[in-house]
Amino acid sequence: VQLQASGGGLVQAGGSLRLSCAASGRTFSTYGMGWFRQAPGKDRDFVAAISFTGKSYYADSVKGRFTISRDNAKNTVYLQMNNLKPEDTAVYYCAAVRTTGLIARPDVYNYWGQGTQVTVSS
C-alpha cells in the first residue's frame, strides 16, 4: 500500500482544514487507517483512527473538533479539522495497517504517507 497525504496549509486559529490520504492498491477497504502528527522536537502522536467498517477513535486533544472518515470506493481517508488551535501545528501523517481494530500505537502501522504540514497561527 502506498499512501499520499495532502491538504495541509496555513490557517488562523479557529479555522478549518481537510486532509486527504489517497491509497494505492485494491485491498484498501481491509485496512485500518490512522492519522498521526509530529511537532518539531516531539514524538509522533496519535490523532485519530478508523476501522475498515467505519468505526472511529480519537485522541482526547482533538475529540469534538476533528473527524476521520473514509471512502473505500475512492481509496481515500480524510481528516476534517475544525476549530484549529496553534497547538495543532505539526506535520500530519496518514498510516495503514491490516487489522480489524482501531490502533493508536504508531509502531503497529506498516505503511506511512509522506506527511503534510499544518500550521495554525494565533
C-alpha positions in Angstrom: 0.0 0.0 0.0 1.3 3.4 -0.9 -0.1 6.5 0.8 -0.2 10.1 -0.4 -1.3 12.8 2.1 -2.4 16.2 1.1 -4.4 19.2 2.2 -2.2 20.8 4.7 -1.5 24.6 4.9 -1.5 27.7 6.9 -4.7 28.7 8.7 -5.7 31.1 11.5 -6.8 29.8 14.9 -10.4 28.8 14.7 -10.2 27.9 11.1 -10.6 24.5 9.3 -8.7 22.3 7.0 -9.4 18.9 5.5 -6.6 16.5 5.0 -6.8 13.6 2.5 -4.8 10.5 2.2 -5.1 8.6 -1.1 -4.1 4.9 -1.1 -3.0 2.6 -3.8 -4.0 -1.0 -4.0 -7.2 -3.0 -4.3 -7.4 -4.0 -0.7 -7.7 -0.6 0.9 -11.1 -1.5 2.3 -9.5 -4.2 4.5 -7.0 -1.8 6.2 -7.4 0.2 9.4 -6.2 3.8 8.8 -4.8 6.3 11.2 -3.7 9.9 11.3 -0.7 10.9 13.4 1.1 14.2 13.9 4.6 15.3 14.8 5.6 18.7 16.0 9.3 19.8 15.9 11.3 18.1 18.7 8.4 15.9 19.8 7.3 12.3 19.3 4.8 11.3 16.7 1.4 11.4 18.4 -1.8 9.6 17.6 -4.7 11.8 16.3 -7.4 9.5 15.0 -8.1 6.1 13.6 -10.8 4.5 11.6 -11.5 0.8 11.1 -12.4 -0.8 7.8 -16.0 -0.8 9.0 -16.0 2.9 9.7 -15.7 2.9 13.5 -13.5 5.7 14.7 -11.4 6.6 17.7 -9.8 10.0 18.7 -7.1 11.4 20.9 -8.6 13.4 23.7 -6.9 16.6 22.4 -8.9 16.5 19.2 -12.2 14.9 20.2 -15.1 17.1 19.2 -13.0 19.1 16.7 -11.6 16.5 14.3 -13.5 13.9 12.3 -11.9 11.0 10.5 -13.8 9.4 7.6 -13.1 7.1 4.7 -14.4 6.5 1.2 -13.5 3.0 0.2 -14.6 3.5 -3.4 -12.1 6.3 -3.7 -9.4 4.6 -1.6 -9.2 7.7 0.5 -9.3 8.6 4.2 -10.0 12.1 5.3 -9.4 14.2 8.4 -11.7 17.1 8.8 -10.1 19.6 11.3 -12.3 22.3 12.8 -11.6 25.0 15.4 -7.9 24.6 14.9 -5.6 25.8 17.6 -1.9 26.8 17.4 -1.0 23.6 19.3 -2.4 21.6 16.4 0.6 22.8 14.3 2.6 19.8 13.2 3.3 17.5 10.2 0.4 15.2 9.8 0.9 11.6 8.6 -1.6 9.0 7.5 -0.8 5.4 8.1 -2.3 2.0 7.3 -2.3 -1.4 8.9 -4.0 -4.7 8.0 -6.3 -5.0 11.0 -10.0 -5.1 12.1 -9.3 -3.0 15.1 -8.6 0.6 16.0 -4.9 1.2 16.6 -3.4 4.2 18.3 0.2 2.9 18.5 2.3 4.2 15.6 4.7 1.3 15.8 1.9 -1.1 14.7 1.3 0.6 11.4 3.0 -0.9 8.4 2.6 1.8 5.8 3.0 5.6 6.0 2.4 8.6 3.8 5.0 11.3 3.4 3.3 13.9 5.7 1.6 17.2 5.1 2.4 20.4 7.1 -0.4 22.1 9.1 0.4 25.5 10.6 -2.1 27.3 12.8 -1.4 30.9 13.6 -2.7 32.7 16.6 
